Amino acid sequence: MELAERVLANAPIAVRESRAIVADCTFGPDEEGWRRSGEGMRKAVRSEDNREGLNAFIEKRPPRWTGR
């Protein structure tokens, strides 16, 4: 439960992308994992949640994730 709470505290898009990469690439070639990681990072950085996370940090408050 403690681990689940720590995971749920993160932006949904980041959790979703990370889980998909692990599920799809665990037994594949390293290059595929790195490629997918880069794609996932680009999605997360362009998301509304990325901006929300930065604003929450600056404003010293918990983020309000939307999953977008």
N, C-alpha and C positions, 0 to 999 in steps of 0.2 A: 504494500500500500504506500509506503514511503517513496519508493521509486516511481510509482504511478503518479503520485502528487507532484514529484519533481518534473516528470515529463509533461504533465498537464499544465504546468506553469509557463511553458514555452509557447511560442506562436504556433497555431495549428498548421500553417503551411510548412513550417520548418520540420515539425514532427512528421507530417504526412510524407514529405519528400525524403526525409531520413529513413523512415520505415520502408518506403518503396525501394530505395537504393539497397538497403541491407537485404530485403527479401529477394530482389531480382539479381543481385550481383555477388552474393556471398561466395558462391562456388564458381564464378566466372573469372575471366582474365582481369588482372589489375587495371589494365587500360580502360576497360568498360566501366569499372567502378569509379575511376577518376573522371571519366567523361561525364557520367551521370551525376557525380558530385558537383561538378562545375555547372551543369544545367540546373540542378536543384538550388545551388547558391544564387544563380542569376534570377530564378523565379522568386526566391525569398527576398532578395535585395530590391526587386521591383514591386514588391507587394505593399499594400496599404499597412499591413501589420509591421513592416519594417519601419515605416515612418512613425507609427504609433509607439513602437518600442523605443525609438530614439526620443520622441517627445515625452514619454513616460519617464525615461531616465533623467532627462533634463529637468522635468517638473518634480522629480523625486516622488513618484506615485506608481502604483501597480499598473501595468498595461491593461487595456481593454481590447483584447484580441477580437477580430472579426472573421478571420480565416480567409481574408481577401488580400 
